[in-house]
Structures are given as structure tokens and as C-alpha cells.
Amino acid sequence: MWPDAHQGAGLLGFVPEQGPRLLPVLCHPGATLELEVLWQLARTLQDAGYGTLVLDASATERAAEPGLAQWLQVRTDARPEGGREFAVVPAAQGMADLVARAGARALEHLADAVQHFSMVLLYAPPVRVAALFADRCVSPLVLNVPGDAALLRSYALLKRMMNLAPLPCAVAGVAWGPDDLHALRNTLQMLRQRCQQWLGASPRTVAVDGSDEEALGTLALQLMEGACTARAAPTRLAHVPQGAVTRYHAYSVV
């Protein structure tokens, strides 16, 4: 007999790991409207009952606007306030510190810092996403918002991600209204064709009407399928009482 064997031992292998769900969302230096869509998706997840955190690695932490770097410095984890608003915090420095110091275990330490959230959307450039998720089963998200440069931005992100790590990306196109859906679908079709032609692979795409709350809710839940579950590092972080307010929402660490 194996020393740890019992009647339920075989079934335990099918139980998913406990931890926050992490979904990388690729950011582009010229993107602005994509952030508005990201906030909509985060709010939809929060309203659906998932404690949601957005780690914005395009914004740098400061004393007046603390974020991931401060959580890691005091070696504690953040707890959601329990309200209906999702939390958004800057995370550029924290992400850089994680990759530089924790190496292959960076994602575990990140999971430790955000363990009290159900869903974490990591808005970060491809280089950070590749460093954190290269060996994970995850599908990074590219947000495509109608505009003159949307197609080029989406293609640039997909190409950069493919060069850094072989992660299958998904593209979510969000139109401003039902009248824009046809043009958006044509754009996504062109994007798939160009990716297949020049990159050798075509991303999974979906187009929704951003003014339809039900459609956005369905999209948000579909995106969770591309997220990964991150297990916290074995060594627990010390809990240090502290509170702070970002420019977006309040959060507490206890």
C-alpha cells in the first residue's frame, strides 16, 4: 500500500488547483480606447460575483498611487474591500521586480500577492507576459477597438508575442454599437488572414457589440477559459497591516 493512499486519492488528481485566475491582456504604447474596454470587462466580471483586480503594468507605482510594488515590498497580500467596484492598481515596477528577483517562480509570488481576488487581469506588454507565462497553459488577450490603427496594433502585438513565447492568443473585438459590427468582423477576418500568411498561425477572434451588456457579460466569461490558475508560493508572506488608496479605487492589505 502507498502510505498516502485512500479511497479518494485518485479523484484528488482531478480537483483544480486553488488560486486566483490570471489572464494576461497585451498592452500597446499607443492604446487608449482599449483601456476603456478593459474596465468594462472587469466591471462585468465583478458584477458577476468574481472579485476582480486589474494590474496595470502600463502605469508605474508612486508614493501617492501605490500598487503591486508596495505589496511586494511589505510582503503582504491585498484583500478586496468587498464592494461592487473592481480594483485597478499600477504594477509596472512590481512586475519588473518580480521577473528580476523571482525568475521562474515569479508567477507563484504574484499569485501570493493577489490570492484574495478571484480574477486578475494583467494588462502588460508582451515581454512581461512572456516572462511570467511562457510555460503556462494560458491564452493572452488582445483587445481590438475600431479605429484607424487598431488592425496594425493588434498585428504588432500578436507578432511580438509569437516571437517571445509560443502562447496562443485570442483577439476580442468590441464595437461601439451594432452598426459597427460588420466592419469589425471584416477587420478581424483580415487580421486572421494576415497572421496566417505572415506569422503562420491565425488567432481565435470574437466580435461583440460593446453597447450590449449581455454580450459583454458572455465575452467576459468566455475569456476566463483562457486564464490560468496560479498557485501561491509554498512560503507564505507575512501579513502586515496597511491601507492605501489608488487613483482608481480603494484597497486594503491586512
N, C-alpha and C positions, 0 to 999 in steps of 0.2 A: 504493500500500500504506500502511496505517496503521502508524506507527512501532512500536507495541506489539503488533501483531497476530501471532498464531502459530496453530498447529493447535488448541490447547486453549483459546484465548481466549474463544470463545463459551461453552464449558462452564463457565468460571470464574464466569460470572454466576449459575449455579445453585448454587454452593457456599455454604452458610450462613456468616454471619459468625461468627468465633471470639470467644468471650467467655462469661462466666457467664450462666446462665439466671436471670432475675429474675421473681419472682411476688409482686405486692402482695397482702397479706392485710389486709382492713379491720378496724380495731380500734374498739371501743366503750368508753367510760369505765366502764361497768358490767359489762363482761365479765370473767369469771374462769375459768369452765369451758372457754371457747373456747381459752384458752392451753394447757390440758392436751391438747386435741385437736391443736393446732398442734405441740406437742412430739412427739406420736405420729406425725404425718405426716412431720416432719423426721427422726425416727429411722428410719422406714420407708425414706425416700429414701437415708439414709446406709447402711443395711444393703443396699440395692440397688446400692451402689457409687458413688453420687453424693456427692462431698464437699459437705456441706450446711451452710449458715450461716443462722441466724435473726438478723436485725437487728430488735431490739425497740425501736421508736420510742415505745413507751408508758413506757419506763424511761429515766431521764437518767443520763448518764455521770458518774462521780465518780472522784476520785483512787484510791480503793480498788477501784473497779469500772470500769476504763477500757473504751472501746469505739470506736465509729466516730469520734467527735470527736478522740480521741487519734491514730488512724490518719491522719486528715486533717491534723492539726497537725504531725506529724513527716514528712508527705509520704512515706509508705511504703505498702506493701500487706501484707495479712495472709496468712499461709500456714497451711493446716491442719496439725495435728500428725500426721495420717496414721492416727489410731486409728479405732475403730468409733463413737465418740461424735460426734454433731453438735455444732457450736458455737453458742452463743447469747450475744450481746453487746448492751448497751444502745446506743441510737442516736438518742435524741430530739434532743440538741444537735447531733450531727453532721448529721442530716437538715436541721435548721433552718439550719445554716451553709451546707450545700450549696445549698439553694434561694436563700438570700440572696446568696451570692457568685458562684455559677457560672451562675445563671439557666438559659437554655435548654440549657446543656451540663452541668447538674448530674448527669444520669444517666451521662454519659460518665465523669465524675470518680468517681462511685460505683463504676462498673464497674472502674475502675483500682484502687480500693482493695480490691476483693474478687475480683480476677481469678483467684486460685488456687483458688477454690471452683467447683464445677460448678453448684450450685443455691443460690440465695439467696432466702429467704422474707423479705420486708419487711413486718413487722407494724406498720402505721401507720394514722393517722386519714385519712379521705378527703381532707382538704385537702392533706396531704403527697403522697398518691398522685396527686392531680390535678396538682400542680405538677411532679412527676417524669415522669409517664407520659401526659400529655394528648395528645401527638402520636404515641404508640406503639401498635402492634397488640398489646394485652395485655388479659387478662380478669381484673380484680381478683376476689379470692375473699372471700366472706362465709361464715363458719363458723356453723352453726346447731346448737346443742346443746339438747336438750329441757329445758324449764323454763318457768316462768310468763311470763317476759319475753322469751323467745327470739324469738318472732314479731315483737314490737314493735321489738326491737333490730335484727333483720335488715331490717325495712322501713325503719327510720330510716337505716341505713347505705346502703341502695340509693337512697333518696330523696336523701340528701346527695350521694352520688357522681354521680347523674344531674344534679343542679343544678350541680355543679362541672365535670364533664367527661363527654362522651358515650362512656364506656367500657362495653362490655357486661360486666356482672358475672355471676359464677357463684355459686351457693349450694350448699354441701356440708353436708348434714345428717348428723350422726353420732349414732346411738342408743347407749344404754348396753348393749343386748342385743337379741336377736332379737324378744323380746316387745314392744319399744318401736317397732319399725319401722313398724307400721301407723299408729300415732298420729303418728309423724314424717312419714310420707308425706302424711297428711291436712293437717298443718301446712304443709308445703311447697306443697301444692296450693292452700291458702287464700292463702298468700303470693303465688303466681303470679297468682291471680285478683285480689287487691287491687292488685298492681303494675300489672296490665293495666288495671284500672278507673281507678286514680287517677294513675298515672305514665305510662300509655300504652305500656308495654313490660313484657314478662314475662321474668324472668331464667331462665337454664338452671339446673336443680336436679338434685341426685342425693342419694339417701339410702343409707347403709350402716350395717352393724352394727359398732360400734366394738370389740366383743369378737372379731371375726373378723379375724385378721391378714392373711389373703389378700385379703379385701375392702378392708382399709385400704391394702394394697400396690397394688391395682388403682386405687383412688381417687387415691393419691399420684402414680402415673404418668400418670393422666388429667389431673391438674391441671397437669402440666408442659406440656401442649398449650396452656394459656392463658398461659404465661410468654412473655417476650420475651428475645431475645439482645441484650445491651448491649455495644457495642464500646468499648474504653478510649479515653480522650482521646489525641490524637496526641503530646502532650508527656508523656513518661514521668516518673513520680515517682521521686525519689531514694530509694535503699534505705538505711534507717538501722536498724542492729541494735537490737532492743528486745524485751523479753518481758514478759508480764503475765498475770494470772490473773483471770478474772471470777468472779462468784458461781456461774456455771453450769459452765463448762469452761475448760480452759487453751487459750491460743492463743499463737502467736509471730509476730513480724514480723521479716523479715530482708531 
